[in-house]
Structures are given as structure tokens and as C-alpha cells.
Amino acid sequence: MLTLALASVRLRWASFVGSFVALACGVALMATSILVIAATADVPDQGRQRFSEAPVLVTADLNVEFTPAAGADAQPTPVPAQPGLPAGLLAAVAATGRTVEDRTFYAQLPDGPRDQVGRAWSGAALGGYRLTAGTAPAADDQIVIGGGRPEQVGRRVPYVTADGPHTATVSGVTEAEPFEHAVFFTDAQAARYCPAVGVLAAFGPADAVRRAVDAVGGANVARVLTGTERGQADPHHIEVSSRLDGVQTPLGLSAAVSAGTAVFVVAGTFALSIAQRRRELALLRLIGATRRQLRALVNREALVVGVLASAAGCAVGAAGAAPAGRWLVDRDLVPADFTVPVTWWGLLTAALIGLATAIGGVLLSSLKAGLVSPGEALAEADVERRSRGALAFRWVSGLLVLGGGIAALAVTAHSWPDAAANAADSLALLLSIVAGCVLLAAVLAGPAIRLLTALPGLWACLTIRVGSARGVGVRASQGGGGSPCGASATDDNAARCVPRRRAPGGNCQTRPWARLRGRSAEDGGGIVWSTARQSSLTAFRRTAATTTPVVLVIAFAGCLLGSIDTINRSQVTEVRNQLSAADLVVTPAGTPGLSRAVVDRVRSVPGVRALVITPTSLMAVDPTGQALVPFSAAEADPAALAEVDRLPVVAGSLADLGPGSVALSRTWPGSPRVGQQVSVRLADGTPRQLRVAALLGTGAETVQAWVTGPDAVTTGVGGPALATRIDLRLLPGTDRRQADAALRTAVDGLGARLATPEEIWSAATDSTEQASWNALLMILGLAIGYAAIALANSLVMTVTDRRQELSLLRLAGATRGQVLRTVAVETLMCVAAGTVLGVLGTAVSVGGSWAALTHLVGPTPAVVPWTMLGVLAACCAAVALPAAVLPAALALRGRDGQSILRGAAGAA
């Protein structure tokens, strides 16, 4: 059978081109993804880092114990706001040898980058800093600028910390380091800005340091890092690790989409090939081949294609690893020194996945091949016959998948609306809608084509009836009661002639669509239209093979982008609703937050009510009861919160918010009720019982809890937290222009800007559009590319086997141009039908997301990406037309009626 499979692939290579290209592209992408993911598994050696010169590091790592509800072992959970190393631990480690206390806090020069930090000068040696000009800071009003210019030495420069603006003299500058942008202070001044010690560098024996840490609290208080583990204490290392982890998710999704779509292409290609080769397979059965041998033949054909495609894909993937790494570097997704090494096991894994994809995609087709009976070699006709079993399978499976997806959307919208607010959490629901649409595409393509071809006639009837009602009917000729079109005034056909202008002979020229009234959809558009329509409805396998990839493109794009845009628009709506009562907003400008000086100056402006929002966290048990997780929270004054912002309160009142109480999102774990006591831990791990004052309809991407000052921990090892935003409302009688000028003066030079709520909404809209575009590039482009391959391959396969049908049209009197137009119109009908079915799937998906988000945040618009869907439909048409018309033109080359008759006579 392997020899026969090789011969079959060699002789019928056109039937396997689509599968080969799809598998090769899939294996290439999977190989590249696997190699990149392997390269991102470990943070590359960054060379010099913040603590590269310290042999042992002790880092603050306060944990709280949590026992899962199922009675499992207690799990230590690190707290979000680390309070720093305790004094007893600092003294115990200092007894083992020399130590250096590292204090890192917010400090930024006027032209400094957003991530600039302040540090104690004693910590500069830990990173290998060297002075290039000047001296170390000797007084509290002196600083050293990392990466500064020599001409800055001796100048007075301003800088901003969490408590406000300051000035200092530059005593020295160091060479620039890639791992951070630092401003160094004296140790005493750094201790004032940041009392907490986050990292302690120890130069004593590592074992002695571990024993000292264990004696003071051990792993529940701090971690001891040596060797390569020391990089975990470097913020630059943590940032690089986070960026690399962020690359893994879209790459994994891309590989998964690639493998799934490749299975679809292979399955569709082999299914169409089996349908075209039924007579050939029946002949093999007639000469003695068993069902098992036929299944083995098809499986071996897929194996041959899989081996060749996997080899080609691995070669392309290995060559594309380096460009993929450079592409990630150019978009600042990974560090500049990121490289992708080519490993044999990565290529082997991709090749094995490719082979499994080929075998899995052809499994159903091999079963269908085994069901071919020997009698079909004599009874097979050119007219396709629908398989009741296949139709039943498509109906049942499609309705089950689509119905299950719709039911899941309904349950999610009612019970877990916060899941619909996250694109990653709702991806499985979206894919179920797409899968249901793809399964039903083959059985719904015919009804969709019938509907689309009936629309022109319905439109003509409606237009003519409206025209008749306006008195634009048939005008009688002056010589008698006849109509200008040659029909009597009482003839029903006279009503079908709608005058547009009078011809020289006295008759009228009708509107083009008027000829459709009273005529069936089959002949309403002429011979080309009717032939294309009947051909698409009769050749259901060809129609399904053309329509299904279009449904995949439109439905996948519409469901993904529509849901993402709807989610993003709901977030914008939530911000708009929250700021609906605010007049102005103060936001950071090139800084990580707003300093205390900004807050104090804004509050001092007369006639303005200010709501200062400071981030914090609350820890609670997750919905599964298996882990203690931090949730986003914010500290705010309850009176200002109720007066300035408009939070979506669904139960309770913000007036009851105060010390010992909390306003929670209604998606909070455990579904708390107003007045109920909830157990939480503050950001530093302190347990607290808080009374629920109000429930809010907020999404998972926004603040989940609001607390007051006594119940908020906003300080940690990095110093006090910076406010994220100040919402402002002008009091009655306040002059807006004067208040605006006073506020701009107050924030000038402090890394803050004054904006209107409309500008905040616009910025949120721009960011959501960018997120949608990134999703399109990373995931959607793959599915579109594969669907285009499937579409072109199916059309090439089907048109190549239509030589006799097209030649018979020529024999019946059709010109070569008419035959090609028939093929083009039929192809466009299939593309239009697939577009309609894909839009219906998009409507279901977007409608489910919209219902859930409306239940969560209130009225919000549903977004259907009509422009993108139109562009994709046009792209499908642009791919399908050449793939259908060009092979048809080649098939008709040199074929006339005489040649057909001679071929028929020879066959007889």
C-alpha cells in the first residue's frame, strides 16, 4: 500500500498541494514558535546586574499561610506589599559578615525616564558602578546621576520623589548601565525617603546567612539567593522575565491555531479528494481490495504528505527562528540581546506534531474511504448524491456545538459576566461559536445561496410596487389602449414594464431590475446567473468546500475582533460613566504616578473638589477555594468618591463606606451581599473583617474594591505608593477658566498633566484599538492565511475535475467568456454565502459578549467590525476568483465542440 500511496501522491499531486502547503506552513510556524518559546523559558544572562557583585542576597518575601477548603496542605502566599526585612533579621545577618542594605524608591529627574529610581550610594558597588566624573555624594543635598554627563557635575538640578519636588547638587556621574536608570543619594538621605530595606547584600558564608535567616523566620519572611538565583532580586530581571512570559502566550495560541487550522485544511482536502475518487476506490474494491486496505491507502497518502511537509516546514522554521527573534526585538517585546537558538528537539517536536496533524486530519476521510462499495464503480454518476449520514452528522454536531456555545454564553452573561469581560477567558466560548458555524456551513450554504439569489427579485418587486403607488405605472399610447411596451393595458405583463424614458419608436426602456419581477431566481439574471446558481446548488460538495473556509475567516475574525472591541468599548463606557460628573482629571505625564506634592497642590486650589485614587490590594480566596489571590483595590475618600465619581452601584450605598467597610464588585468571590462581613487580608497580609457597604457592577479589568485609609496599605519596600489619578469637580460658583489656570500652575513641573474626561476616553479608545490590531496580527492572521490556502486549494481541485462539465457548456452554445463568467459568478455566490453565515456567527458571539457586559457594567455598545469583515470578504473573493477562473480558462484552452464529440466517441 505504501508503493500505491506514493504513486497516488505523485500522479494526483494537484489534489495534495493544499494539504502540503498548509502542513508545511503549520510545521514552520510551530517550529519557530517552539524555538522562540524555548528561548524565552529562561532569562538570558544579563551580565552585570543590580546585585551582580554580591555573593549572597536576602530579599524580603513575607508570606501568609492559607489552607485550602479541601483540607490540603497549607500554602504560603507572598503578600503584594512587602513591608521590608525586619530589624532582627538585619542584625542577625550582619553578625555573619559585611552587609549592604539596599533601599530603592521613586526618584526622577525632569528629563529622566519613567522607570528612573533612587538608591543609596552604598548599593552602587553591588552593580559595579564606576564614577566617570566627580565624587560620591557626601551631603544630603548631593546626588550622583547614573549615566549622567560630565558637564552636569556641580550643577543644581531638581528631582521629584514620592513626597514632592527637591533640588540637589550633582557631585558625580557614572557610566550608563543597561539594567537600570538610577539616581544615588547618601545612605542617610535614602533611609529618609525609604525606611524599608527590600534587599540585603551579605558577604559572609552562605550557610551562615541561611542559618541566621532561619532563626528569625525563615522562608516565611525572606529568601536567600545565591548564584544565578540572584537575578530574581533585580527588577530588570523581573521585567525581562515578565516580557518573555508575555511573548509565550500569543506564540502558544498562534501554534495552537496553526495546528487546529491545519487539521481543518487537511481534513477538507482529503474529504474532497475521497469524494472525487469514489469511482477509483470502488474499482480497487472491485478487484479485491478490502476496506482495511483502502483506509490504509488513504492514511499512507496522508503520511507521505505529512513527512514531506514536515521536512519542508522544519527547514523553513529553522531559517525563520532568527528573523522571528529580530522581529520581537524590533517591537520591544524582548530585550535587545535576545536570540533564538535552533535545537534539534524543537524541530523534531514540530515534525511529530505535523505528522500527528496529518494523520488526525485524514482520520474521518479514511473511514469514509473504507465505506466505498465495489458496486459504485458501475453505478456512480456525475451528479453528486447527498449522503444522509454525512448530512445528519453535520446537522447534529453543528447544532450541538453551536447550541452549546450559545447556552454557555447565556449562562456566562447571567452568572459569570466577569468572564466575558476578559478576552482570554471567553476565547473558548468564541471558538465554540466558530466551530459550530464551520460545521453547519456545508448544510446551510445552499439555503444561503437561495436567499441571496432571491433578494434581487424581492427588491425589484418592492421597488416596482412603490413606483406604482407613486403613479409611475404603465402609460398608454395616444393611439389606443395599448401600452408603450406593446402589451394591452389589462395585460399583467404590462405592470412589469416600468418606464424610465421614452424611446424614439414610442416604446419605453425598462429599468434593469424590472425584468426580474415575476420571474424566478433561476432565470432572473440571464443564462450565466441561472447556470451559476444551479451549479452551486447541485454541486454541494464543491459549494461546501468553497463556503467553509470563508465562514472560518469571517466568523473567526468577527467573533474575535468583535468581542475584543465590545469588551474594550465596555471598559471605555465604564470610565466614561465613572467620570460623567467630573470636570477635569489630573493624570501622570511621563511618571509612574502622582507625587504627594501634586495631591497637596491640587487640593489647595479653591473651588475644586478632588478625588485622589491611590492603588492598593486586598487578598481573598479565589472562587475555587484553592488559593489566596490579590485583587485590585483603591483607597479613596468616601465623601469625594460619592460626589465626584459615578461608580455603578447596584446595591447598597457609597455613603456607608468608611473605616471597617468596603465597596466590592459584585463579581467578588463568594457573591457577597450588602451588610455581610467578608474576610480579607490587606496588602501586607494583615487579616481583616470588612462589612460590605455597596456592590458595584465593575469588570475584572478595573478596580475590584474601594476602601478608606485605615483599611489600605499603600507603602512597602519601594516607599509610599503614588496616586494613579485625581478626578476633579468644580464647586458651584467656581469660574472654570480661573480654576483651570490655577490647576495647570499647580501641576506644572511635577510630572502631571491636566486633562478633560473626553481626553481620557479618547486615550482609552486608542489603546483598545491598538490591542485589537495586535490580536489580529498575532492570532487572526494565521487562521486567515490557512483559510485562504484551503479556499484556493479547494477551487483548484474542483475546477480541474470540471473539464467535461465546462466543455459541455461550450458544446451547448456558450461562449468561452460566458463559461468563465459562470465560474466567477458561482464562486462569488459561494463567497457571499460564506460571508452571510460568518456574519451570523459574529452576531451570535458579539451578542453574547454584549449581553454579559451589559449585565456587568450597564448599557454599553455592541461592536461589529463591519469594515474588517468587508475587507476580509473582499480578500476571500480576490483569492477565490483567480483560483477558480484561471484553472477553468486553462481547462477550456483548445476545447471546442468537435474535440468533445471526438473524445466522447473515443470513450464509447
Secondary structure, DSSP 8 states (H G I E B T S, - for coil): -HHHHHHHHHHTHHHHHHHHHHHHHHHHHHHHHHHHHHHHSS----SS-TTTT-SEEEEE--EEEE--TT----EEEE-SS-----HHHHHHHHTTS-EEEE-EEEEE-TT--TT-EEEEGGGGGGGT--EEEE----STTEEEEET--GGGTT-EEEEEETTEEEEEEEEEEE--BTTB-EEEE-HHHHHHH--S--EEEE-S-HHHHHHHHHHHTGGGTEEEEEGGGGGGG-HHHHHHHHHHHHHHHHHHHHHHHHHHHHHHHHHHHHHHHHHHTHHHHHHHHHTT--HHHHHHHHHHHHHHHHHHHHHHHHHHHHHHHHHHHHHHHHTTSS-TT------HHHHHHHHHHHHHHHHHHTHHHHHHHHT--TTHHHH--SS----HHHHHHHHHHHHHHHHHHHHHHHHHHHH-HHHHTSTTTTHHHHHHHHHHHHHHHHHHHHHHHHHHHHHHHHHHHHHHHHHHHTT-S----TTSSB-TTSSBTT-GGGGG--EEEE-TTS-EEE-GGGGGTTS-TTTTTHHHHHHHHHHHHH-HHHHHHHHHHHHHHHHHHHHHHHHHHHHHHHHHHHHHHHTTT-SEEEEESSSSSB-HHHHHHHHHSTTEEEEEEEEEEEEEE-TTSS-EEEEEEEE--HHHHHHH----EEEE-GGG--TTEEEEETTSTT---TT-EEEEEETTS-EEEEEEEEEE---TTS--EEE-GGG---EETTEE--B-EEEEEE-TT--HHHHHHHHHHHHTTTTEEEE-HHHHHHHHHHHHHHHHHHHIIIIIHHHHHHHHHHHHHHHHHHHHTTHHHHHHHHHTT--HHHHHHHHHHHHHHHHHHHHHHHHHHHHHHHHHHHHHHHHHHSS------HHHHHHHHHHHHHHHHHHHHHHHHHHHTT--HHHHHHHHHHH-
